[in-house]
Amino acid sequence: MADNYLERREEALRSAGHTVVRRNTPSLDTLLFRNRSHRSFDNSYGVAMRQLEAIVSVNTKIPSSKNGQVFRFKLLDASSGGKDFSNFLRFGAYLPELQLPAPGTEPQAFIIACSTAPESPSVDIDLGISLQSMALKAVEIGLNALIVRAFNRQEVKDALGLELEPLAVLAVGKGTDKIELVEVSKDADLRYYRKDGVHYVPKISLKDLIL
């Protein structure tokens, strides 16, 4: 409840035109580190529609190819269709035996990214920028996000009555997974895995990234 109150208070102040300065603002490296792909969420925390709107608001500031700004967003919280929306999505491709998310840990808030233009390399690049920026904003306000592209577009389009093509979904909530990064060489197995309740994500070392 305290987290909700602080976020609501900050949003109210911003809406009134006040500048909100947080102490100990996290660095970009900290936000990137916290921006992990959670596949289990705390359903006792209700994500508010205004929080989803705050996340989408980054799209008014980020770059886009030829300044096309082709994305439009459908927002779902638990009361507007998000409670069962995860049934349309597929999570954890490398861990099919776990059937993620486990019952009772499904995300209940979603941002569906749709495009006013046909998909293309430029649109896909812009989509990546948009999704990552929104995920970082989610972390900044104390939430977590999971980018999902494994879903049947036509089923989602029909279920939500969308006129535009849905390209990706951002699941939003309070993540509960314990996630650790593991530095590996460029030739290592890069599939994420779980051991003793910890979700491990291999990341290629800096020295192997630089040509």
MODELLER restraints for C-alpha pairs under 7 A, 6 or more apart:
rsr = mdl.restraints
at = mdl.atoms
rsr.add(forms.Gaussian(group=physical.xy_distance, feature=features.Distance(at['CA:7:A'], at['CA:141:A']), mean=6.91, stdev=0.5))
rsr.add(forms.Gaussian(group=physical.xy_distance, feature=features.Distance(at['CA:10:A'], at['CA:20:A']), mean=6.60, stdev=0.5))
rsr.add(forms.Gaussian(group=physical.xy_distance, feature=features.Distance(at['CA:14:A'], at['CA:20:A']), mean=6.69, stdev=0.5))
rsr.add(forms.Gaussian(group=physical.xy_distance, feature=features.Distance(at['CA:31:A'], at['CA:136:A']), mean=6.33, stdev=0.5))
rsr.add(forms.Gaussian(group=physical.xy_distance, feature=features.Distance(at['CA:31:A'], at['CA:139:A']), mean=6.52, stdev=0.5))
rsr.add(forms.Gaussian(group=physical.xy_distance, feature=features.Distance(at['CA:31:A'], at['CA:140:A']), mean=6.82, stdev=0.5))
rsr.add(forms.Gaussian(group=physical.xy_distance, feature=features.Distance(at['CA:34:A'], at['CA:139:A']), mean=6.76, stdev=0.5))
rsr.add(forms.Gaussian(group=physical.xy_distance, feature=features.Distance(at['CA:35:A'], at['CA:135:A']), mean=6.78, stdev=0.5))
rsr.add(forms.Gaussian(group=physical.xy_distance, feature=features.Distance(at['CA:35:A'], at['CA:136:A']), mean=6.23, stdev=0.5))
rsr.add(forms.Gaussian(group=physical.xy_distance, feature=features.Distance(at['CA:35:A'], at['CA:139:A']), mean=6.16, stdev=0.5))
rsr.add(forms.Gaussian(group=physical.xy_distance, feature=features.Distance(at['CA:35:A'], at['CA:144:A']), mean=6.83, stdev=0.5))
rsr.add(forms.Gaussian(group=physical.xy_distance, feature=features.Distance(at['CA:37:A'], at['CA:145:A']), mean=6.28, stdev=0.5))
rsr.add(forms.Gaussian(group=physical.xy_distance, feature=features.Distance(at['CA:37:A'], at['CA:146:A']), mean=4.82, stdev=0.5))
rsr.add(forms.Gaussian(group=physical.xy_distance, feature=features.Distance(at['CA:38:A'], at['CA:144:A']), mean=6.86, stdev=0.5))
rsr.add(forms.Gaussian(group=physical.xy_distance, feature=features.Distance(at['CA:38:A'], at['CA:145:A']), mean=6.53, stdev=0.5))
rsr.add(forms.Gaussian(group=physical.xy_distance, feature=features.Distance(at['CA:38:A'], at['CA:146:A']), mean=5.87, stdev=0.5))
rsr.add(forms.Gaussian(group=physical.xy_distance, feature=features.Distance(at['CA:38:A'], at['CA:175:A']), mean=5.38, stdev=0.5))
rsr.add(forms.Gaussian(group=physical.xy_distance, feature=features.Distance(at['CA:38:A'], at['CA:177:A']), mean=5.84, stdev=0.5))
rsr.add(forms.Gaussian(group=physical.xy_distance, feature=features.Distance(at['CA:39:A'], at['CA:91:A']), mean=6.91, stdev=0.5))
rsr.add(forms.Gaussian(group=physical.xy_distance, feature=features.Distance(at['CA:39:A'], at['CA:100:A']), mean=6.66, stdev=0.5))
rsr.add(forms.Gaussian(group=physical.xy_distance, feature=features.Distance(at['CA:39:A'], at['CA:101:A']), mean=5.70, stdev=0.5))
rsr.add(forms.Gaussian(group=physical.xy_distance, feature=features.Distance(at['CA:40:A'], at['CA:101:A']), mean=5.54, stdev=0.5))
rsr.add(forms.Gaussian(group=physical.xy_distance, feature=features.Distance(at['CA:40:A'], at['CA:105:A']), mean=4.95, stdev=0.5))
rsr.add(forms.Gaussian(group=physical.xy_distance, feature=features.Distance(at['CA:40:A'], at['CA:106:A']), mean=6.13, stdev=0.5))
rsr.add(forms.Gaussian(group=physical.xy_distance, feature=features.Distance(at['CA:40:A'], at['CA:175:A']), mean=5.84, stdev=0.5))
rsr.add(forms.Gaussian(group=physical.xy_distance, feature=features.Distance(at['CA:40:A'], at['CA:176:A']), mean=5.62, stdev=0.5))
rsr.add(forms.Gaussian(group=physical.xy_distance, feature=features.Distance(at['CA:40:A'], at['CA:177:A']), mean=6.01, stdev=0.5))
rsr.add(forms.Gaussian(group=physical.xy_distance, feature=features.Distance(at['CA:41:A'], at['CA:105:A']), mean=4.80, stdev=0.5))
rsr.add(forms.Gaussian(group=physical.xy_distance, feature=features.Distance(at['CA:41:A'], at['CA:106:A']), mean=5.97, stdev=0.5))
rsr.add(forms.Gaussian(group=physical.xy_distance, feature=features.Distance(at['CA:41:A'], at['CA:107:A']), mean=5.69, stdev=0.5))
rsr.add(forms.Gaussian(group=physical.xy_distance, feature=features.Distance(at['CA:41:A'], at['CA:173:A']), mean=6.05, stdev=0.5))
rsr.add(forms.Gaussian(group=physical.xy_distance, feature=features.Distance(at['CA:41:A'], at['CA:174:A']), mean=5.36, stdev=0.5))
rsr.add(forms.Gaussian(group=physical.xy_distance, feature=features.Distance(at['CA:41:A'], at['CA:175:A']), mean=4.40, stdev=0.5))
rsr.add(forms.Gaussian(group=physical.xy_distance, feature=features.Distance(at['CA:41:A'], at['CA:176:A']), mean=5.24, stdev=0.5))
rsr.add(forms.Gaussian(group=physical.xy_distance, feature=features.Distance(at['CA:42:A'], at['CA:105:A']), mean=6.06, stdev=0.5))
rsr.add(forms.Gaussian(group=physical.xy_distance, feature=features.Distance(at['CA:42:A'], at['CA:174:A']), mean=5.46, stdev=0.5))
rsr.add(forms.Gaussian(group=physical.xy_distance, feature=features.Distance(at['CA:42:A'], at['CA:175:A']), mean=6.31, stdev=0.5))
rsr.add(forms.Gaussian(group=physical.xy_distance, feature=features.Distance(at['CA:42:A'], at['CA:176:A']), mean=6.22, stdev=0.5))
rsr.add(forms.Gaussian(group=physical.xy_distance, feature=features.Distance(at['CA:43:A'], at['CA:105:A']), mean=6.19, stdev=0.5))
rsr.add(forms.Gaussian(group=physical.xy_distance, feature=features.Distance(at['CA:45:A'], at['CA:174:A']), mean=6.80, stdev=0.5))
rsr.add(forms.Gaussian(group=physical.xy_distance, feature=features.Distance(at['CA:47:A'], at['CA:77:A']), mean=6.56, stdev=0.5))
rsr.add(forms.Gaussian(group=physical.xy_distance, feature=features.Distance(at['CA:47:A'], at['CA:109:A']), mean=6.33, stdev=0.5))
rsr.add(forms.Gaussian(group=physical.xy_distance, feature=features.Distance(at['CA:47:A'], at['CA:173:A']), mean=6.21, stdev=0.5))
rsr.add(forms.Gaussian(group=physical.xy_distance, feature=features.Distance(at['CA:48:A'], at['CA:77:A']), mean=6.67, stdev=0.5))
rsr.add(forms.Gaussian(group=physical.xy_distance, feature=features.Distance(at['CA:49:A'], at['CA:77:A']), mean=6.13, stdev=0.5))
rsr.add(forms.Gaussian(group=physical.xy_distance, feature=features.Distance(at['CA:52:A'], at['CA:75:A']), mean=6.84, stdev=0.5))
rsr.add(forms.Gaussian(group=physical.xy_distance, feature=features.Distance(at['CA:55:A'], at['CA:134:A']), mean=5.30, stdev=0.5))
rsr.add(forms.Gaussian(group=physical.xy_distance, feature=features.Distance(at['CA:55:A'], at['CA:137:A']), mean=5.56, stdev=0.5))
rsr.add(forms.Gaussian(group=physical.xy_distance, feature=features.Distance(at['CA:55:A'], at['CA:138:A']), mean=5.97, stdev=0.5))
rsr.add(forms.Gaussian(group=physical.xy_distance, feature=features.Distance(at['CA:56:A'], at['CA:134:A']), mean=6.26, stdev=0.5))
rsr.add(forms.Gaussian(group=physical.xy_distance, feature=features.Distance(at['CA:58:A'], at['CA:133:A']), mean=6.68, stdev=0.5))
rsr.add(forms.Gaussian(group=physical.xy_distance, feature=features.Distance(at['CA:58:A'], at['CA:134:A']), mean=6.38, stdev=0.5))
rsr.add(forms.Gaussian(group=physical.xy_distance, feature=features.Distance(at['CA:59:A'], at['CA:130:A']), mean=6.44, stdev=0.5))
rsr.add(forms.Gaussian(group=physical.xy_distance, feature=features.Distance(at['CA:64:A'], at['CA:126:A']), mean=5.59, stdev=0.5))
rsr.add(forms.Gaussian(group=physical.xy_distance, feature=features.Distance(at['CA:65:A'], at['CA:122:A']), mean=6.28, stdev=0.5))
rsr.add(forms.Gaussian(group=physical.xy_distance, feature=features.Distance(at['CA:65:A'], at['CA:126:A']), mean=6.73, stdev=0.5))
rsr.add(forms.Gaussian(group=physical.xy_distance, feature=features.Distance(at['CA:70:A'], at['CA:115:A']), mean=5.44, stdev=0.5))
rsr.add(forms.Gaussian(group=physical.xy_distance, feature=features.Distance(at['CA:70:A'], at['CA:116:A']), mean=5.15, stdev=0.5))
rsr.add(forms.Gaussian(group=physical.xy_distance, feature=features.Distance(at['CA:70:A'], at['CA:117:A']), mean=6.12, stdev=0.5))
rsr.add(forms.Gaussian(group=physical.xy_distance, feature=features.Distance(at['CA:71:A'], at['CA:113:A']), mean=6.39, stdev=0.5))
rsr.add(forms.Gaussian(group=physical.xy_distance, feature=features.Distance(at['CA:71:A'], at['CA:114:A']), mean=5.51, stdev=0.5))
rsr.add(forms.Gaussian(group=physical.xy_distance, feature=features.Distance(at['CA:71:A'], at['CA:115:A']), mean=4.59, stdev=0.5))
rsr.add(forms.Gaussian(group=physical.xy_distance, feature=features.Distance(at['CA:71:A'], at['CA:116:A']), mean=6.28, stdev=0.5))
rsr.add(forms.Gaussian(group=physical.xy_distance, feature=features.Distance(at['CA:72:A'], at['CA:113:A']), mean=6.05, stdev=0.5))
rsr.add(forms.Gaussian(group=physical.xy_distance, feature=features.Distance(at['CA:72:A'], at['CA:114:A']), mean=5.21, stdev=0.5))
rsr.add(forms.Gaussian(group=physical.xy_distance, feature=features.Distance(at['CA:72:A'], at['CA:115:A']), mean=6.13, stdev=0.5))
rsr.add(forms.Gaussian(group=physical.xy_distance, feature=features.Distance(at['CA:73:A'], at['CA:111:A']), mean=6.32, stdev=0.5))
rsr.add(forms.Gaussian(group=physical.xy_distance, feature=features.Distance(at['CA:73:A'], at['CA:112:A']), mean=5.45, stdev=0.5))
rsr.add(forms.Gaussian(group=physical.xy_distance, feature=features.Distance(at['CA:73:A'], at['CA:113:A']), mean=4.85, stdev=0.5))
rsr.add(forms.Gaussian(group=physical.xy_distance, feature=features.Distance(at['CA:73:A'], at['CA:114:A']), mean=5.94, stdev=0.5))
rsr.add(forms.Gaussian(group=physical.xy_distance, feature=features.Distance(at['CA:74:A'], at['CA:111:A']), mean=5.76, stdev=0.5))
rsr.add(forms.Gaussian(group=physical.xy_distance, feature=features.Distance(at['CA:74:A'], at['CA:112:A']), mean=5.01, stdev=0.5))
rsr.add(forms.Gaussian(group=physical.xy_distance, feature=features.Distance(at['CA:74:A'], at['CA:113:A']), mean=6.78, stdev=0.5))
rsr.add(forms.Gaussian(group=physical.xy_distance, feature=features.Distance(at['CA:75:A'], at['CA:110:A']), mean=5.95, stdev=0.5))
rsr.add(forms.Gaussian(group=physical.xy_distance, feature=features.Distance(at['CA:75:A'], at['CA:111:A']), mean=4.83, stdev=0.5))
rsr.add(forms.Gaussian(group=physical.xy_distance, feature=features.Distance(at['CA:75:A'], at['CA:112:A']), mean=6.50, stdev=0.5))
rsr.add(forms.Gaussian(group=physical.xy_distance, feature=features.Distance(at['CA:76:A'], at['CA:82:A']), mean=4.97, stdev=0.5))
rsr.add(forms.Gaussian(group=physical.xy_distance, feature=features.Distance(at['CA:76:A'], at['CA:109:A']), mean=5.38, stdev=0.5))
rsr.add(forms.Gaussian(group=physical.xy_distance, feature=features.Distance(at['CA:76:A'], at['CA:110:A']), mean=5.09, stdev=0.5))
rsr.add(forms.Gaussian(group=physical.xy_distance, feature=features.Distance(at['CA:76:A'], at['CA:111:A']), mean=6.48, stdev=0.5))
rsr.add(forms.Gaussian(group=physical.xy_distance, feature=features.Distance(at['CA:77:A'], at['CA:108:A']), mean=6.09, stdev=0.5))
rsr.add(forms.Gaussian(group=physical.xy_distance, feature=features.Distance(at['CA:77:A'], at['CA:109:A']), mean=4.32, stdev=0.5))
rsr.add(forms.Gaussian(group=physical.xy_distance, feature=features.Distance(at['CA:77:A'], at['CA:110:A']), mean=6.57, stdev=0.5))
rsr.add(forms.Gaussian(group=physical.xy_distance, feature=features.Distance(at['CA:78:A'], at['CA:108:A']), mean=5.11, stdev=0.5))
rsr.add(forms.Gaussian(group=physical.xy_distance, feature=features.Distance(at['CA:78:A'], at['CA:109:A']), mean=5.99, stdev=0.5))
rsr.add(forms.Gaussian(group=physical.xy_distance, feature=features.Distance(at['CA:82:A'], at['CA:108:A']), mean=4.64, stdev=0.5))
rsr.add(forms.Gaussian(group=physical.xy_distance, feature=features.Distance(at['CA:82:A'], at['CA:109:A']), mean=5.15, stdev=0.5))
rsr.add(forms.Gaussian(group=physical.xy_distance, feature=features.Distance(at['CA:82:A'], at['CA:110:A']), mean=6.40, stdev=0.5))
rsr.add(forms.Gaussian(group=physical.xy_distance, feature=features.Distance(at['CA:83:A'], at['CA:108:A']), mean=4.62, stdev=0.5))
rsr.add(forms.Gaussian(group=physical.xy_distance, feature=features.Distance(at['CA:86:A'], at['CA:106:A']), mean=6.69, stdev=0.5))
rsr.add(forms.Gaussian(group=physical.xy_distance, feature=features.Distance(at['CA:86:A'], at['CA:107:A']), mean=6.77, stdev=0.5))
rsr.add(forms.Gaussian(group=physical.xy_distance, feature=features.Distance(at['CA:88:A'], at['CA:151:A']), mean=6.12, stdev=0.5))
rsr.add(forms.Gaussian(group=physical.xy_distance, feature=features.Distance(at['CA:88:A'], at['CA:156:A']), mean=6.88, stdev=0.5))
rsr.add(forms.Gaussian(group=physical.xy_distance, feature=features.Distance(at['CA:89:A'], at['CA:150:A']), mean=6.11, stdev=0.5))
rsr.add(forms.Gaussian(group=physical.xy_distance, feature=features.Distance(at['CA:89:A'], at['CA:151:A']), mean=4.98, stdev=0.5))
rsr.add(forms.Gaussian(group=physical.xy_distance, feature=features.Distance(at['CA:90:A'], at['CA:150:A']), mean=5.45, stdev=0.5))
rsr.add(forms.Gaussian(group=physical.xy_distance, feature=features.Distance(at['CA:90:A'], at['CA:151:A']), mean=6.27, stdev=0.5))
rsr.add(forms.Gaussian(group=physical.xy_distance, feature=features.Distance(at['CA:91:A'], at['CA:100:A']), mean=5.74, stdev=0.5))
rsr.add(forms.Gaussian(group=physical.xy_distance, feature=features.Distance(at['CA:91:A'], at['CA:101:A']), mean=6.82, stdev=0.5))
rsr.add(forms.Gaussian(group=physical.xy_distance, feature=features.Distance(at['CA:92:A'], at['CA:100:A']), mean=6.18, stdev=0.5))
rsr.add(forms.Gaussian(group=physical.xy_distance, feature=features.Distance(at['CA:94:A'], at['CA:191:A']), mean=6.74, stdev=0.5))
rsr.add(forms.Gaussian(group=physical.xy_distance, feature=features.Distance(at['CA:94:A'], at['CA:192:A']), mean=6.88, stdev=0.5))
rsr.add(forms.Gaussian(group=physical.xy_distance, feature=features.Distance(at['CA:107:A'], at['CA:171:A']), mean=6.17, stdev=0.5))
rsr.add(forms.Gaussian(group=physical.xy_distance, feature=features.Distance(at['CA:107:A'], at['CA:172:A']), mean=6.40, stdev=0.5))
rsr.add(forms.Gaussian(group=physical.xy_distance, feature=features.Distance(at['CA:107:A'], at['CA:173:A']), mean=6.08, stdev=0.5))
rsr.add(forms.Gaussian(group=physical.xy_distance, feature=features.Distance(at['CA:109:A'], at['CA:171:A']), mean=6.04, stdev=0.5))
rsr.add(forms.Gaussian(group=physical.xy_distance, feature=features.Distance(at['CA:109:A'], at['CA:172:A']), mean=5.28, stdev=0.5))
rsr.add(forms.Gaussian(group=physical.xy_distance, feature=features.Distance(at['CA:109:A'], at['CA:173:A']), mean=6.57, stdev=0.5))
rsr.add(forms.Gaussian(group=physical.xy_distance, feature=features.Distance(at['CA:110:A'], at['CA:169:A']), mean=6.70, stdev=0.5))
rsr.add(forms.Gaussian(group=physical.xy_distance, feature=features.Distance(at['CA:110:A'], at['CA:170:A']), mean=5.57, stdev=0.5))
rsr.add(forms.Gaussian(group=physical.xy_distance, feature=features.Distance(at['CA:110:A'], at['CA:171:A']), mean=4.59, stdev=0.5))
rsr.add(forms.Gaussian(group=physical.xy_distance, feature=features.Distance(at['CA:110:A'], at['CA:172:A']), mean=5.70, stdev=0.5))
rsr.add(forms.Gaussian(group=physical.xy_distance, feature=features.Distance(at['CA:111:A'], at['CA:169:A']), mean=5.68, stdev=0.5))
rsr.add(forms.Gaussian(group=physical.xy_distance, feature=features.Distance(at['CA:111:A'], at['CA:170:A']), mean=4.99, stdev=0.5))
rsr.add(forms.Gaussian(group=physical.xy_distance, feature=features.Distance(at['CA:111:A'], at['CA:171:A']), mean=6.57, stdev=0.5))
rsr.add(forms.Gaussian(group=physical.xy_distance, feature=features.Distance(at['CA:112:A'], at['CA:166:A']), mean=6.48, stdev=0.5))
rsr.add(forms.Gaussian(group=physical.xy_distance, feature=features.Distance(at['CA:112:A'], at['CA:168:A']), mean=6.07, stdev=0.5))
rsr.add(forms.Gaussian(group=physical.xy_distance, feature=features.Distance(at['CA:112:A'], at['CA:169:A']), mean=4.49, stdev=0.5))
rsr.add(forms.Gaussian(group=physical.xy_distance, feature=features.Distance(at['CA:112:A'], at['CA:170:A']), mean=6.39, stdev=0.5))
rsr.add(forms.Gaussian(group=physical.xy_distance, feature=features.Distance(at['CA:113:A'], at['CA:166:A']), mean=5.71, stdev=0.5))
rsr.add(forms.Gaussian(group=physical.xy_distance, feature=features.Distance(at['CA:113:A'], at['CA:167:A']), mean=5.83, stdev=0.5))
rsr.add(forms.Gaussian(group=physical.xy_distance, feature=features.Distance(at['CA:113:A'], at['CA:168:A']), mean=5.32, stdev=0.5))
rsr.add(forms.Gaussian(group=physical.xy_distance, feature=features.Distance(at['CA:113:A'], at['CA:169:A']), mean=6.00, stdev=0.5))
rsr.add(forms.Gaussian(group=physical.xy_distance, feature=features.Distance(at['CA:114:A'], at['CA:164:A']), mean=5.78, stdev=0.5))
rsr.add(forms.Gaussian(group=physical.xy_distance, feature=features.Distance(at['CA:114:A'], at['CA:165:A']), mean=5.26, stdev=0.5))
rsr.add(forms.Gaussian(group=physical.xy_distance, feature=features.Distance(at['CA:114:A'], at['CA:166:A']), mean=4.20, stdev=0.5))
rsr.add(forms.Gaussian(group=physical.xy_distance, feature=features.Distance(at['CA:114:A'], at['CA:167:A']), mean=5.54, stdev=0.5))
rsr.add(forms.Gaussian(group=physical.xy_distance, feature=features.Distance(at['CA:115:A'], at['CA:164:A']), mean=6.09, stdev=0.5))
rsr.add(forms.Gaussian(group=physical.xy_distance, feature=features.Distance(at['CA:115:A'], at['CA:165:A']), mean=5.83, stdev=0.5))
rsr.add(forms.Gaussian(group=physical.xy_distance, feature=features.Distance(at['CA:115:A'], at['CA:166:A']), mean=6.78, stdev=0.5))
rsr.add(forms.Gaussian(group=physical.xy_distance, feature=features.Distance(at['CA:116:A'], at['CA:164:A']), mean=6.31, stdev=0.5))
rsr.add(forms.Gaussian(group=physical.xy_distance, feature=features.Distance(at['CA:135:A'], at['CA:145:A']), mean=5.52, stdev=0.5))
rsr.add(forms.Gaussian(group=physical.xy_distance, feature=features.Distance(at['CA:138:A'], at['CA:144:A']), mean=5.68, stdev=0.5))
rsr.add(forms.Gaussian(group=physical.xy_distance, feature=features.Distance(at['CA:138:A'], at['CA:145:A']), mean=6.56, stdev=0.5))
rsr.add(forms.Gaussian(group=physical.xy_distance, feature=features.Distance(at['CA:143:A'], at['CA:172:A']), mean=6.95, stdev=0.5))
rsr.add(forms.Gaussian(group=physical.xy_distance, feature=features.Distance(at['CA:143:A'], at['CA:173:A']), mean=5.54, stdev=0.5))
rsr.add(forms.Gaussian(group=physical.xy_distance, feature=features.Distance(at['CA:143:A'], at['CA:174:A']), mean=5.12, stdev=0.5))
rsr.add(forms.Gaussian(group=physical.xy_distance, feature=features.Distance(at['CA:144:A'], at['CA:172:A']), mean=5.81, stdev=0.5))
rsr.add(forms.Gaussian(group=physical.xy_distance, feature=features.Distance(at['CA:144:A'], at['CA:173:A']), mean=5.48, stdev=0.5))
rsr.add(forms.Gaussian(group=physical.xy_distance, feature=features.Distance(at['CA:144:A'], at['CA:174:A']), mean=5.60, stdev=0.5))
rsr.add(forms.Gaussian(group=physical.xy_distance, feature=features.Distance(at['CA:144:A'], at['CA:175:A']), mean=5.49, stdev=0.5))
rsr.add(forms.Gaussian(group=physical.xy_distance, feature=features.Distance(at['CA:145:A'], at['CA:170:A']), mean=6.25, stdev=0.5))
rsr.add(forms.Gaussian(group=physical.xy_distance, feature=features.Distance(at['CA:145:A'], at['CA:171:A']), mean=5.37, stdev=0.5))
rsr.add(forms.Gaussian(group=physical.xy_distance, feature=features.Distance(at['CA:145:A'], at['CA:172:A']), mean=4.51, stdev=0.5))
rsr.add(forms.Gaussian(group=physical.xy_distance, feature=features.Distance(at['CA:145:A'], at['CA:173:A']), mean=6.48, stdev=0.5))
rsr.add(forms.Gaussian(group=physical.xy_distance, feature=features.Distance(at['CA:146:A'], at['CA:170:A']), mean=5.56, stdev=0.5))
rsr.add(forms.Gaussian(group=physical.xy_distance, feature=features.Distance(at['CA:146:A'], at['CA:171:A']), mean=5.06, stdev=0.5))
rsr.add(forms.Gaussian(group=physical.xy_distance, feature=features.Distance(at['CA:146:A'], at['CA:172:A']), mean=6.69, stdev=0.5))
rsr.add(forms.Gaussian(group=physical.xy_distance, feature=features.Distance(at['CA:147:A'], at['CA:169:A']), mean=5.95, stdev=0.5))
rsr.add(forms.Gaussian(group=physical.xy_distance, feature=features.Distance(at['CA:147:A'], at['CA:170:A']), mean=4.72, stdev=0.5))
rsr.add(forms.Gaussian(group=physical.xy_distance, feature=features.Distance(at['CA:147:A'], at['CA:171:A']), mean=6.53, stdev=0.5))
rsr.add(forms.Gaussian(group=physical.xy_distance, feature=features.Distance(at['CA:148:A'], at['CA:168:A']), mean=5.89, stdev=0.5))
rsr.add(forms.Gaussian(group=physical.xy_distance, feature=features.Distance(at['CA:148:A'], at['CA:169:A']), mean=5.09, stdev=0.5))
rsr.add(forms.Gaussian(group=physical.xy_distance, feature=features.Distance(at['CA:148:A'], at['CA:170:A']), mean=6.17, stdev=0.5))
rsr.add(forms.Gaussian(group=physical.xy_distance, feature=features.Distance(at['CA:149:A'], at['CA:167:A']), mean=6.96, stdev=0.5))
rsr.add(forms.Gaussian(group=physical.xy_distance, feature=features.Distance(at['CA:149:A'], at['CA:168:A']), mean=4.89, stdev=0.5))
rsr.add(forms.Gaussian(group=physical.xy_distance, feature=features.Distance(at['CA:149:A'], at['CA:169:A']), mean=6.39, stdev=0.5))
rsr.add(forms.Gaussian(group=physical.xy_distance, feature=features.Distance(at['CA:153:A'], at['CA:166:A']), mean=6.06, stdev=0.5))
rsr.add(forms.Gaussian(group=physical.xy_distance, feature=features.Distance(at['CA:157:A'], at['CA:165:A']), mean=6.93, stdev=0.5))
rsr.add(forms.Gaussian(group=physical.xy_distance, feature=features.Distance(at['CA:157:A'], at['CA:166:A']), mean=6.65, stdev=0.5))
rsr.add(forms.Gaussian(group=physical.xy_distance, feature=features.Distance(at['CA:178:A'], at['CA:198:A']), mean=5.27, stdev=0.5))
rsr.add(forms.Gaussian(group=physical.xy_distance, feature=features.Distance(at['CA:178:A'], at['CA:199:A']), mean=6.01, stdev=0.5))
rsr.add(forms.Gaussian(group=physical.xy_distance, feature=features.Distance(at['CA:179:A'], at['CA:198:A']), mean=5.90, stdev=0.5))
rsr.add(forms.Gaussian(group=physical.xy_distance, feature=features.Distance(at['CA:179:A'], at['CA:199:A']), mean=4.66, stdev=0.5))
rsr.add(forms.Gaussian(group=physical.xy_distance, feature=features.Distance(at['CA:179:A'], at['CA:200:A']), mean=5.87, stdev=0.5))
rsr.add(forms.Gaussian(group=physical.xy_distance, feature=features.Distance(at['CA:180:A'], at['CA:199:A']), mean=6.28, stdev=0.5))
rsr.add(forms.Gaussian(group=physical.xy_distance, feature=features.Distance(at['CA:180:A'], at['CA:200:A']), mean=5.03, stdev=0.5))
rsr.add(forms.Gaussian(group=physical.xy_distance, feature=features.Distance(at['CA:180:A'], at['CA:201:A']), mean=6.27, stdev=0.5))
rsr.add(forms.Gaussian(group=physical.xy_distance, feature=features.Distance(at['CA:181:A'], at['CA:200:A']), mean=5.83, stdev=0.5))
rsr.add(forms.Gaussian(group=physical.xy_distance, feature=features.Distance(at['CA:181:A'], at['CA:201:A']), mean=4.86, stdev=0.5))
rsr.add(forms.Gaussian(group=physical.xy_distance, feature=features.Distance(at['CA:181:A'], at['CA:202:A']), mean=5.89, stdev=0.5))
rsr.add(forms.Gaussian(group=physical.xy_distance, feature=features.Distance(at['CA:181:A'], at['CA:203:A']), mean=6.55, stdev=0.5))
rsr.add(forms.Gaussian(group=physical.xy_distance, feature=features.Distance(at['CA:182:A'], at['CA:200:A']), mean=6.61, stdev=0.5))
rsr.add(forms.Gaussian(group=physical.xy_distance, feature=features.Distance(at['CA:182:A'], at['CA:201:A']), mean=5.88, stdev=0.5))
rsr.add(forms.Gaussian(group=physical.xy_distance, feature=features.Distance(at['CA:182:A'], at['CA:202:A']), mean=4.63, stdev=0.5))
rsr.add(forms.Gaussian(group=physical.xy_distance, feature=features.Distance(at['CA:182:A'], at['CA:203:A']), mean=5.84, stdev=0.5))
rsr.add(forms.Gaussian(group=physical.xy_distance, feature=features.Distance(at['CA:183:A'], at['CA:202:A']), mean=5.88, stdev=0.5))
rsr.add(forms.Gaussian(group=physical.xy_distance, feature=features.Distance(at['CA:183:A'], at['CA:203:A']), mean=5.02, stdev=0.5))
rsr.add(forms.Gaussian(group=physical.xy_distance, feature=features.Distance(at['CA:183:A'], at['CA:204:A']), mean=5.79, stdev=0.5))
rsr.add(forms.Gaussian(group=physical.xy_distance, feature=features.Distance(at['CA:183:A'], at['CA:205:A']), mean=5.55, stdev=0.5))
rsr.add(forms.Gaussian(group=physical.xy_distance, feature=features.Distance(at['CA:184:A'], at['CA:202:A']), mean=6.10, stdev=0.5))
rsr.add(forms.Gaussian(group=physical.xy_distance, feature=features.Distance(at['CA:184:A'], at['CA:203:A']), mean=5.83, stdev=0.5))
rsr.add(forms.Gaussian(group=physical.xy_distance, feature=features.Distance(at['CA:184:A'], at['CA:204:A']), mean=4.97, stdev=0.5))
rsr.add(forms.Gaussian(group=physical.xy_distance, feature=features.Distance(at['CA:184:A'], at['CA:205:A']), mean=5.83, stdev=0.5))
rsr.add(forms.Gaussian(group=physical.xy_distance, feature=features.Distance(at['CA:185:A'], at['CA:204:A']), mean=5.41, stdev=0.5))
rsr.add(forms.Gaussian(group=physical.xy_distance, feature=features.Distance(at['CA:185:A'], at['CA:205:A']), mean=6.02, stdev=0.5))
rsr.add(forms.Gaussian(group=physical.xy_distance, feature=features.Distance(at['CA:185:A'], at['CA:208:A']), mean=6.56, stdev=0.5))
rsr.add(forms.Gaussian(group=physical.xy_distance, feature=features.Distance(at['CA:186:A'], at['CA:204:A']), mean=5.53, stdev=0.5))
rsr.add(forms.Gaussian(group=physical.xy_distance, feature=features.Distance(at['CA:186:A'], at['CA:208:A']), mean=5.92, stdev=0.5))
rsr.add(forms.Gaussian(group=physical.xy_distance, feature=features.Distance(at['CA:190:A'], at['CA:202:A']), mean=5.43, stdev=0.5))
rsr.add(forms.Gaussian(group=physical.xy_distance, feature=features.Distance(at['CA:191:A'], at['CA:202:A']), mean=6.97, stdev=0.5))
rsr.add(forms.Gaussian(group=physical.xy_distance, feature=features.Distance(at['CA:192:A'], at['CA:200:A']), mean=5.67, stdev=0.5))
rsr.add(forms.Gaussian(group=physical.xy_distance, feature=features.Distance(at['CA:192:A'], at['CA:201:A']), mean=4.67, stdev=0.5))
rsr.add(forms.Gaussian(group=physical.xy_distance, feature=features.Distance(at['CA:192:A'], at['CA:202:A']), mean=6.29, stdev=0.5))
rsr.add(forms.Gaussian(group=physical.xy_distance, feature=features.Distance(at['CA:193:A'], at['CA:199:A']), mean=5.88, stdev=0.5))
rsr.add(forms.Gaussian(group=physical.xy_distance, feature=features.Distance(at['CA:193:A'], at['CA:200:A']), mean=5.37, stdev=0.5))
rsr.add(forms.Gaussian(group=physical.xy_distance, feature=features.Distance(at['CA:193:A'], at['CA:201:A']), mean=6.84, stdev=0.5))
rsr.add(forms.Gaussian(group=physical.xy_distance, feature=features.Distance(at['CA:194:A'], at['CA:200:A']), mean=5.87, stdev=0.5))
